[in-house]
């Protein structure tokens, strides 16, 4: 029987491993990012050679930190990588902030979220510009298991992103959509909000064990790959 972990159980496992001195938070984040890159190359071997283009959407927590690691590792492989951050870089958790600065040594960060824009159509235009170039892999590192309310309640602009990306195939070539841990917008109670307000992934890369959300998302996680990050039994 496959063990399913709740978000709280996963956090407790990580914290216990860190407090034991067996591993640091930075090491766990590095292993998670490396696991995502490994899973992408295993799923789509055509990306193993040559330069490709990825867009990484990073959130305000440690899921975003994983995203900065993925961006850096892909950049080091010769990829063209564009990174967007939702939130304030000054309030990122310490490990995520360390990886934010490591990424800045290689590339820039554009900010996702325009609270001063009053018109929804202006916000739509600003957020969707990244979708109009030939992106081959889009990586959702926004919230993972850390979200407990609908995307659109956080900021209307995030509610605009989800349906746009999920309908991308109708307008442009569809990139491979990869979510880190779980597609952003899902919780342990299933989908959040109405109108399928969550991302729909082709591939979800999670760590240590599958999560309860993976059994409740009605297929939004796509193929689920579990990567070991050294938490032990």
Backbone as CSV, one residue per row, in Angstrom:
resi,resn,N_x,N_y,N_z,CA_x,CA_y,CA_z,C_x,C_y,C_z
1,UNK,0.853,-1.193,0.000,0.000,0.000,0.000,0.893,1.248,0.000
2,UNK,0.580,2.205,-0.850,1.350,3.436,-0.927,0.984,4.350,0.227
3,UNK,1.995,4.836,0.922,1.757,5.759,2.023,1.459,7.145,1.465
4,UNK,0.393,7.761,1.937,0.033,9.125,1.554,0.295,10.049,2.741
5,UNK,1.012,11.119,2.515,1.315,12.068,3.575,0.453,13.312,3.445
6,UNK,0.086,13.883,4.578,-0.539,15.199,4.569,0.558,16.251,4.484
7,UNK,0.162,17.487,4.220,1.135,18.580,4.167,1.847,18.729,5.502
8,UNK,1.100,18.640,6.600,1.711,18.788,7.925,2.696,17.665,8.219
9,UNK,2.372,16.446,7.807,3.284,15.332,8.041,4.581,15.515,7.251
10,UNK,4.464,15.996,6.021,5.660,16.207,5.214,6.542,17.290,5.839
11,UNK,5.935,18.364,6.292,6.714,19.424,6.940,7.393,18.900,8.199
12,UNK,6.685,18.068,8.967,7.254,17.510,10.191,8.444,16.604,9.891
13,UNK,8.347,15.807,8.823,9.463,14.946,8.432,10.691,15.775,8.055
14,UNK,10.462,16.816,7.285,11.576,17.672,6.879,12.212,18.352,8.088
15,UNK,11.362,18.872,8.979,11.879,19.561,10.158,12.653,18.617,11.061
16,UNK,12.151,17.385,11.218,12.844,16.399,12.052,14.214,16.061,11.471
17,UNK,14.284,15.931,10.150,15.562,15.625,9.507,16.559,16.765,9.698
18,UNK,16.068,17.992,9.597,16.935,19.161,9.778,17.404,19.257,11.230
19,UNK,16.487,19.075,12.174,16.838,19.192,13.593,17.784,18.091,14.044
20,UNK,17.740,16.956,13.369,18.637,15.861,13.719,20.070,16.128,13.277
21,UNK,20.252,17.096,12.407,21.574,17.407,11.890,21.981,16.571,10.697
22,UNK,21.088,15.696,10.219,21.422,14.832,9.087,21.475,15.596,7.778
23,UNK,20.749,16.702,7.721,20.650,17.443,6.471,20.250,18.877,6.806
24,UNK,20.588,19.800,5.946,20.152,21.184,6.119,18.978,21.478,5.186
25,UNK,18.263,22.562,5.478,17.180,22.964,4.591,17.678,23.268,3.195
26,UNK,18.855,23.875,3.097,19.421,24.173,1.781,19.728,22.900,1.006
27,UNK,20.229,21.884,1.704,20.523,20.620,1.028,19.244,19.960,0.532
28,UNK,18.183,20.004,1.349,16.910,19.436,0.909,16.386,20.161,-0.321
29,UNK,16.520,21.494,-0.338,16.038,22.278,-1.471,16.839,21.962,-2.724
30,UNK,18.145,21.797,-2.574,18.994,21.464,-3.708,18.625,20.086,-4.261
31,UNK,18.397,19.127,-3.366,18.020,17.785,-3.798,16.663,17.795,-4.499
32,UNK,15.739,18.606,-3.979,14.422,18.684,-4.602,14.528,19.255,-6.014
33,UNK,15.271,20.350,-6.169,15.436,20.939,-7.494,16.112,19.991,-8.461
34,UNK,17.140,19.285,-7.963,17.824,18.317,-8.823,16.888,17.183,-9.209
35,UNK,16.006,16.780,-8.278,15.038,15.730,-8.582,14.061,16.143,-9.663
36,UNK,13.667,17.413,-9.650,12.752,17.915,-10.683,13.430,17.876,-12.047
37,UNK,14.650,18.363,-12.124,15.378,18.348,-13.399,15.564,16.916,-13.883
38,UNK,15.936,16.029,-12.984,16.104,14.622,-13.347,14.807,14.036,-13.898
39,UNK,13.695,14.348,-13.247,12.401,13.820,-13.698,12.026,14.359,-15.073
40,UNK,12.314,15.628,-15.332,12.013,16.222,-16.636,12.796,15.497,-17.733
41,UNK,14.073,15.256,-17.498,14.908,14.613,-18.504,14.549,13.142,-18.686
42,UNK,14.086,12.500,-17.617,13.634,11.118,-17.736,12.335,11.030,-18.525
43,UNK,11.427,11.993,-18.290,10.130,11.972,-18.952,10.244,12.367,-20.421
44,UNK,11.123,13.335,-20.719,11.286,13.828,-22.091,12.773,13.788,-22.456
45,UNK,13.284,12.636,-22.857,14.717,12.490,-23.129,15.239,13.454,-24.195
46,UNK,14.352,13.952,-25.048,14.797,14.887,-26.089,15.369,16.178,-25.505
47,UNK,15.084,16.448,-24.226,15.611,17.654,-23.588,17.001,17.446,-22.994
48,UNK,17.519,16.226,-23.061,18.807,15.941,-22.418,19.974,16.600,-23.144
49,UNK,19.806,16.862,-24.433,20.875,17.477,-25.212,20.388,18.778,-25.827
50,UNK,21.314,19.713,-25.961,20.990,20.965,-26.631,20.389,22.005,-25.715
51,UNK,20.156,23.189,-26.279,19.580,24.310,-25.527,18.071,24.328,-25.718
52,UNK,17.349,24.523,-24.634,15.889,24.577,-24.667,15.438,25.772,-23.849
53,UNK,14.131,26.045,-23.887,13.625,27.224,-23.183,12.621,26.827,-22.117
54,UNK,12.819,27.365,-20.917,11.904,27.103,-19.806,11.496,28.418,-19.156
55,UNK,10.278,28.432,-18.658,9.786,29.515,-17.806,9.494,28.906,-16.441
56,UNK,10.000,29.543,-15.387,9.796,29.060,-14.026,9.014,30.114,-13.252
57,UNK,7.850,29.720,-12.728,7.027,30.605,-11.912,7.278,30.266,-10.451
58,UNK,7.907,31.169,-9.720,8.273,30.928,-8.322,7.329,31.661,-7.378
59,UNK,6.976,30.992,-6.291,6.096,31.583,-5.301,6.860,32.123,-4.109
60,UNK,6.134,32.593,-3.080,6.750,33.306,-1.958,7.295,32.416,-0.856
61,UNK,7.253,31.087,-1.027,7.718,30.180,0.016,8.814,29.254,-0.479
62,UNK,8.969,28.129,0.207,10.038,27.198,-0.148,9.792,26.486,-1.465
63,UNK,8.524,26.384,-1.905,8.263,25.848,-3.236,8.925,26.736,-4.283
64,UNK,8.855,28.048,-4.066,9.551,28.978,-4.950,11.049,28.788,-4.901
65,UNK,11.573,28.474,-3.692,13.001,28.193,-3.570,13.410,27.004,-4.407
66,UNK,12.574,25.946,-4.403,12.835,24.797,-5.283,12.904,25.258,-6.738
67,UNK,12.002,26.177,-7.097,11.970,26.679,-8.467,13.242,27.408,-8.856
68,UNK,13.805,28.188,-7.931,15.069,28.877,-8.231,16.193,27.870,-8.458
69,UNK,16.187,26.772,-7.696,17.192,25.724,-7.910,17.026,25.112,-9.293
70,UNK,15.781,24.790,-9.662,15.525,24.214,-10.993,16.007,25.169,-12.083
71,UNK,15.678,26.451,-11.935,16.093,27.437,-12.935,17.613,27.454,-13.070
72,UNK,18.320,27.453,-11.949,19.786,27.492,-11.986,20.364,26.244,-12.641
73,UNK,19.840,25.071,-12.283,20.372,23.833,-12.837,20.115,23.727,-14.341
74,UNK,18.948,24.193,-14.789,18.676,24.189,-16.224,19.571,25.192,-16.951
75,UNK,19.757,26.353,-16.343,20.637,27.361,-16.947,22.051,26.812,-17.088
76,UNK,22.512,26.077,-16.080,23.856,25.497,-16.126,23.976,24.431,-17.208
77,UNK,22.837,23.878,-17.654,22.833,22.922,-18.755,22.768,23.624,-20.109
78,UNK,22.738,24.948,-20.104,22.712,25.693,-21.355,21.337,26.135,-21.804
79,UNK,20.318,25.955,-20.939,18.961,26.347,-21.301,18.784,27.859,-21.215
80,UNK,17.837,28.364,-21.993,17.359,29.735,-21.870,16.234,29.712,-20.840
81,UNK,16.431,30.343,-19.694,15.478,30.245,-18.586,15.010,31.632,-18.185
82,UNK,13.698,31.784,-18.092,13.088,33.026,-17.630,12.365,32.740,-16.319
83,UNK,12.601,33.579,-15.314,12.055,33.348,-13.973,11.131,34.500,-13.577
84,UNK,9.973,34.127,-13.054,9.010,35.085,-12.511,8.804,34.784,-11.033
85,UNK,8.670,35.828,-10.225,8.427,35.665,-8.795,7.115,36.324,-8.411
86,UNK,6.256,35.549,-7.749,5.073,36.137,-7.133,5.408,36.364,-5.668
87,UNK,5.403,37.622,-5.226,5.718,37.936,-3.842,6.901,38.894,-3.762
88,UNK,7.384,39.076,-2.550,8.453,40.022,-2.251,9.723,39.237,-1.947
89,UNK,10.782,39.499,-2.695,12.020,38.752,-2.476,12.571,38.958,-1.070
90,UNK,12.229,40.077,-0.423,12.761,40.360,0.908,12.102,39.512,1.995
91,UNK,10.938,38.938,1.700,10.239,38.130,2.702,10.283,36.635,2.381
92,UNK,11.096,36.248,1.407,11.264,34.832,1.137,11.863,34.143,2.360
93,UNK,11.498,32.875,2.636,12.167,32.129,3.705,13.669,32.086,3.444
94,UNK,14.488,31.933,4.498,15.950,32.031,4.335,16.532,31.142,3.241
95,UNK,16.134,29.869,3.187,16.705,28.980,2.170,16.280,29.386,0.769
96,UNK,15.010,29.789,0.621,14.533,30.241,-0.686,15.254,31.521,-1.095
97,UNK,15.494,32.401,-0.120,16.178,33.654,-0.440,17.628,33.381,-0.866
98,UNK,18.270,32.405,-0.241,19.632,32.039,-0.653,19.654,31.589,-2.103
99,UNK,18.667,30.790,-2.498,18.630,30.310,-3.874,18.162,31.387,-4.844
100,UNK,17.362,32.337,-4.374,17.019,33.510,-5.182,18.290,34.253,-5.570
101,UNK,19.176,34.475,-4.597,20.406,35.212,-4.879,21.371,34.386,-5.727
102,UNK,21.391,33.084,-5.543,22.231,32.247,-6.396,21.760,32.325,-7.848
103,UNK,20.430,32.364,-8.043,19.907,32.502,-9.403,20.300,33.847,-10.009
104,UNK,20.286,34.917,-9.183,20.605,36.238,-9.714,22.030,36.326,-10.254
105,UNK,22.898,35.404,-9.866,24.247,35.375,-10.424,24.235,34.908,-11.880
106,UNK,23.121,34.285,-12.290,23.025,33.737,-13.650,21.993,34.443,-14.518
107,UNK,20.948,34.981,-13.886,19.860,35.567,-14.669,19.053,36.534,-13.838
108,UNK,18.019,37.074,-14.444,17.188,38.076,-13.783,15.864,37.460,-13.325
109,UNK,15.119,38.227,-12.539,13.807,37.815,-12.058,12.810,38.905,-12.402
110,UNK,11.730,38.518,-13.038,10.622,39.437,-13.279,9.533,39.156,-12.252
111,UNK,8.795,40.170,-11.915,7.833,40.019,-10.826,6.425,39.798,-11.356
112,UNK,5.771,38.842,-10.769,4.439,38.415,-11.172,3.454,38.971,-10.158
113,UNK,2.644,39.924,-10.587,1.704,40.547,-9.667,1.803,42.054,-9.790
114,UNK,0.706,42.678,-10.107,0.679,44.113,-10.349,-0.483,44.724,-9.568
115,UNK,-0.369,44.820,-8.240,-1.507,45.247,-7.441,-1.982,46.662,-7.734
116,UNK,-1.131,47.506,-8.343,-1.563,48.886,-8.605,-2.368,49.014,-9.891
117,UNK,-2.418,47.957,-10.678,-3.194,48.022,-11.911,-4.673,47.814,-11.609
118,UNK,-5.471,48.766,-11.981,-6.898,48.688,-11.658,-7.676,47.885,-12.687
119,UNK,-7.226,47.911,-13.947,-7.991,47.266,-15.010,-7.553,45.820,-15.192
120,UNK,-8.500,44.921,-15.182,-8.202,43.499,-15.311,-7.519,43.188,-16.641
121,UNK,-7.930,43.872,-17.729,-7.344,43.540,-19.018,-5.866,43.920,-19.064
122,UNK,-5.492,45.016,-18.365,-4.077,45.375,-18.309,-3.294,44.295,-17.570
123,UNK,-3.853,43.821,-16.464,-3.185,42.769,-15.697,-3.048,41.504,-16.528
124,UNK,-4.110,41.167,-17.272,-4.065,39.974,-18.121,-2.908,40.080,-19.115
125,UNK,-2.776,41.255,-19.718,-1.733,41.433,-20.724,-0.352,41.271,-20.100
126,UNK,-0.155,41.892,-18.936,1.147,41.842,-18.306,1.529,40.416,-17.892
127,UNK,0.574,39.646,-17.387,0.919,38.319,-16.883,1.093,37.298,-17.977
128,UNK,0.495,37.502,-19.105,0.520,36.443,-20.110,1.593,36.655,-21.174
129,UNK,2.394,37.717,-21.068,3.407,37.939,-22.089,4.414,36.809,-22.139
130,UNK,4.722,36.171,-20.999,5.704,35.095,-21.017,5.209,33.890,-21.799
131,UNK,3.894,33.792,-21.987,3.338,32.624,-22.666,3.400,32.733,-24.183
132,UNK,3.861,33.875,-24.691,3.771,34.070,-26.121,5.073,33.785,-26.863
133,UNK,6.105,33.332,-26.156,7.303,32.897,-26.838,7.359,31.382,-26.822
134,UNK,8.305,30.824,-27.520,8.320,29.371,-27.705,8.889,28.674,-26.470
135,UNK,8.088,28.620,-25.444,8.477,27.950,-24.210,8.268,26.446,-24.367
136,UNK,9.279,25.680,-24.002,9.177,24.229,-24.117,8.760,23.576,-22.803
137,UNK,9.182,24.156,-21.681,8.811,23.627,-20.368,8.389,24.788,-19.480
138,UNK,7.226,24.669,-18.895,6.743,25.655,-17.927,6.719,24.976,-16.563
139,UNK,7.350,25.591,-15.578,7.486,24.977,-14.255,6.725,25.795,-13.231
140,UNK,5.778,25.133,-12.594,4.933,25.734,-11.559,5.583,25.479,-10.201
141,UNK,6.261,26.508,-9.684,6.851,26.447,-8.342,6.234,27.538,-7.479
142,UNK,4.933,27.752,-7.668,4.275,28.853,-6.965,3.946,28.522,-5.512
143,UNK,3.193,27.440,-5.273,2.715,27.196,-3.909,2.897,25.765,-3.410
144,UNK,2.874,24.783,-4.293,3.006,23.409,-3.819,1.942,23.061,-2.788
145,UNK,2.386,22.475,-1.663,1.443,22.064,-0.621,1.105,23.210,0.332
146,UNK,1.612,24.418,0.033,1.461,25.505,0.994,0.241,26.381,0.830
147,UNK,-0.647,26.086,-0.120,-1.782,26.971,-0.372,-3.020,26.462,0.342
148,UNK,-3.751,27.375,0.995,-4.962,26.964,1.703,-6.176,27.811,1.341
149,UNK,-6.093,28.535,0.229,-7.247,29.288,-0.271,-7.115,29.439,-1.773
150,UNK,-8.227,29.743,-2.460,-8.169,29.806,-3.927,-7.163,30.830,-4.441
151,UNK,-6.566,30.516,-5.591,-5.591,31.424,-6.184,-6.151,32.827,-6.353
152,UNK,-7.367,32.911,-6.824,-7.925,34.228,-7.158,-8.158,35.078,-5.913
153,UNK,-8.253,34.440,-4.721,-8.404,35.208,-3.488,-7.088,35.840,-3.059
154,UNK,-5.962,35.244,-3.471,-4.668,35.833,-3.160,-4.486,37.145,-3.918
155,UNK,-4.777,37.096,-5.190,-4.659,38.269,-6.047,-5.334,37.936,-7.363
156,UNK,-6.195,38.797,-7.867,-6.914,38.468,-9.105,-6.003,38.049,-10.242
157,UNK,-4.776,38.583,-10.255,-3.886,38.258,-11.365,-3.562,36.767,-11.412
158,UNK,-3.507,36.105,-10.248,-3.221,34.677,-10.235,-4.401,33.890,-10.764
159,UNK,-5.590,34.388,-10.541,-6.757,33.750,-11.120,-6.791,33.868,-12.630
160,UNK,-6.115,34.901,-13.169,-6.032,35.061,-14.622,-5.051,34.069,-15.225
161,UNK,-3.991,33.766,-14.499,-2.942,32.910,-15.057,-3.458,31.518,-15.323
162,UNK,-4.169,30.955,-14.347,-4.570,29.546,-14.426,-5.380,29.223,-15.672
163,UNK,-6.511,29.899,-15.932,-7.254,29.515,-17.140,-6.483,29.806,-18.417
164,UNK,-5.658,30.843,-18.403,-4.874,31.148,-19.601,-3.913,30.012,-19.912
165,UNK,-3.197,29.553,-18.888,-2.230,28.486,-19.110,-2.916,27.183,-19.469
166,UNK,-4.026,26.890,-18.808,-4.702,25.635,-19.089,-5.321,25.614,-20.485
167,UNK,-5.523,26.791,-21.092,-6.051,26.862,-22.456,-4.979,27.219,-23.483
168,UNK,-3.736,27.206,-23.066,-2.626,27.607,-23.928,-2.621,26.808,-25.223
169,UNK,-2.924,25.534,-25.115,-2.839,24.641,-26.276,-3.696,25.130,-27.438
170,UNK,-4.766,25.838,-27.125,-5.679,26.274,-28.177,-5.078,27.393,-29.015
171,UNK,-4.094,28.131,-28.436,-3.584,29.301,-29.118,-2.133,29.164,-29.561
172,UNK,-1.310,28.476,-28.751,0.103,28.314,-29.069,0.480,26.858,-28.891
173,UNK,1.688,26.529,-29.311,2.201,25.193,-29.049,2.264,24.987,-27.540
174,UNK,1.746,23.882,-27.110,1.647,23.599,-25.676,2.997,23.175,-25.110
175,UNK,3.524,23.876,-24.095,4.762,23.420,-23.467,4.466,22.279,-22.504
176,UNK,5.493,21.572,-22.100,5.315,20.586,-21.040,5.134,21.347,-19.734
177,UNK,4.084,21.010,-19.012,3.742,21.730,-17.786,4.134,20.849,-16.601
178,UNK,5.089,21.343,-15.801,5.615,20.579,-14.676,5.302,21.314,-13.379
179,UNK,4.678,20.625,-12.428,4.419,21.201,-11.114,5.342,20.576,-10.089
180,UNK,5.808,21.399,-9.161,6.657,20.917,-8.080,5.789,20.621,-6.864
181,UNK,5.786,19.383,-6.439,5.044,18.836,-5.296,3.573,18.589,-5.615
182,UNK,2.796,19.642,-5.850,1.422,19.489,-6.350,1.127,20.692,-7.238
183,UNK,0.201,20.572,-8.185,-0.173,21.747,-8.977,-0.723,22.843,-8.074
184,UNK,-0.237,24.055,-8.267,-0.690,25.165,-7.431,-2.193,25.359,-7.552
185,UNK,-2.836,25.514,-6.413,-4.287,25.678,-6.378,-4.994,24.493,-5.780
186,UNK,-4.255,23.445,-5.412,-4.863,22.256,-4.815,-4.606,22.237,-3.315
187,UNK,-5.560,21.699,-2.579,-5.380,21.507,-1.145,-5.803,20.093,-0.791
188,UNK,-5.689,19.732,0.476,-6.058,18.389,0.899,-7.562,18.158,0.889
189,UNK,-8.329,19.206,0.678,-9.772,19.043,0.535,-10.168,18.912,-0.931
190,UNK,-9.172,18.822,-1.813,-9.447,18.740,-3.244,-9.258,20.081,-3.895
191,UNK,-9.930,20.294,-5.010,-9.755,21.548,-5.729,-10.271,22.721,-4.920
192,UNK,-9.550,23.836,-5.033,-9.940,25.045,-4.332,-10.770,25.926,-5.245
193,UNK,-11.770,26.561,-4.685,-12.554,27.498,-5.459,-13.452,26.814,-6.469
194,UNK,-13.919,27.584,-7.433,-14.798,27.054,-8.463,-14.148,27.242,-9.820
195,UNK,-14.689,26.572,-10.822,-14.177,26.746,-12.172,-12.801,26.162,-12.374
196,UNK,-12.500,25.070,-11.619,-11.194,24.414,-11.754,-10.042,25.387,-11.555
197,UNK,-10.118,26.184,-10.467,-9.086,27.179,-10.221,-7.832,26.532,-9.661
198,UNK,-7.174,25.770,-10.468,-5.863,25.237,-10.146,-5.154,24.914,-11.453
199,UNK,-3.846,24.776,-11.372,-3.089,24.426,-12.560,-3.274,22.946,-12.873
200,UNK,-3.107,22.588,-14.131,-3.199,21.202,-14.570,-1.854,20.831,-15.176
201,UNK,-1.175,19.874,-14.566,0.189,19.536,-14.954,0.236,18.305,-15.849
202,UNK,1.238,18.265,-16.713,1.560,17.037,-17.428,2.356,16.109,-16.513
203,UNK,3.214,16.714,-15.696,4.092,15.961,-14.802,4.165,16.690,-13.473
204,UNK,3.964,15.956,-12.392,4.150,16.508,-11.052,5.278,15.740,-10.380
205,UNK,6.251,16.470,-9.885,7.386,15.862,-9.192,7.249,16.160,-7.707
206,UNK,7.040,15.123,-6.927,6.898,15.278,-5.487,8.047,14.556,-4.797
207,UNK,8.129,14.684,-3.471,9.326,14.234,-2.765,8.976,13.319,-1.604
208,UNK,9.792,12.281,-1.462,9.702,11.310,-0.376,8.514,10.368,-0.516
209,UNK,7.316,10.910,-0.729,6.116,10.093,-0.833,5.018,10.892,-1.509
210,UNK,4.062,10.184,-2.068,2.886,10.871,-2.607,2.137,11.564,-1.472
211,UNK,1.406,12.628,-1.836,0.653,13.392,-0.857,-0.845,13.127,-1.014
212,UNK,-1.566,13.445,0.025,-3.014,13.247,0.004,-3.653,13.972,-1.178
213,UNK,-3.133,15.170,-1.506,-3.698,15.955,-2.612,-3.680,15.192,-3.933
214,UNK,-2.678,14.334,-4.105,-2.548,13.624,-5.373,-3.711,12.664,-5.622
215,UNK,-4.354,12.237,-4.576,-5.497,11.331,-4.715,-6.817,12.090,-4.824
216,UNK,-6.774,13.417,-4.674,-7.997,14.217,-4.655,-8.105,15.179,-5.821
217,UNK,-7.078,15.206,-6.700,-7.043,16.279,-7.693,-7.709,15.920,-9.014
218,UNK,-8.299,14.720,-9.109,-9.062,14.341,-10.302,-8.222,14.453,-11.580
219,UNK,-6.955,14.082,-11.469,-6.102,14.044,-12.655,-5.311,15.293,-12.934
220,UNK,-5.456,16.339,-12.131,-4.745,17.588,-12.421,-3.236,17.451,-12.272
221,UNK,-2.770,16.429,-11.549,-1.327,16.256,-11.356,-0.656,15.557,-12.525
222,UNK,-1.424,15.019,-13.471,-0.821,14.287,-14.574,-0.053,13.085,-14.060
223,UNK,1.081,12.804,-14.685,1.940,11.734,-14.195,2.642,12.216,-12.929
224,UNK,2.675,11.381,-11.902,3.304,11.751,-10.633,4.584,10.942,-10.451
225,UNK,5.688,11.642,-10.240,6.980,11.011,-9.989,7.426,11.388,-8.584
226,UNK,7.828,10.401,-7.797,8.322,10.641,-6.439,9.835,10.563,-6.449
227,UNK,10.493,11.609,-5.952,11.937,11.632,-5.872,12.387,11.612,-4.404
228,UNK,13.399,10.820,-4.153,13.963,10.709,-2.808,14.864,11.907,-2.542
229,UNK,14.655,12.582,-1.404,15.533,13.706,-1.037,16.292,13.420,0.254
230,UNK,16.317,12.135,0.665,17.133,11.746,1.789,16.541,11.959,3.156
231,UNK,15.229,11.836,3.278,14.581,11.987,4.593,14.593,10.706,5.398
232,UNK,14.975,9.581,4.786,14.988,8.308,5.498,13.598,7.697,5.562
233,UNK,13.477,6.673,6.417,12.200,5.963,6.528,11.202,6.807,7.316
